[in-house]
C-alpha cells in the first residue's frame, strides 16, 4: 500500500519557493516572518502542493 509522503511534499514546496524567491520576497520574510511548511497541516500541504504541482506529482511512500 502506498500513501502520500508529506515530508517530501514539504521539501518540494520549500525547494521550489526558495528557488523562485526574489529579493522583495526575502525582505518580507525577514521583516514579517512566515509560517513554515513544517507548521502546516497535512490537508493544507496537500492543497498547496496540488495547486502548485498537480496530483500526478504527489510523492508516495510504501506503508506496511
Secondary structure, 3 states (H helix, E strand, C coil): CEEECHHHHHHHHHHHHHHHCCHHHHHHHHHHCCCCHHHCCHHHHHHHHHHHHCHHHCCEEECC
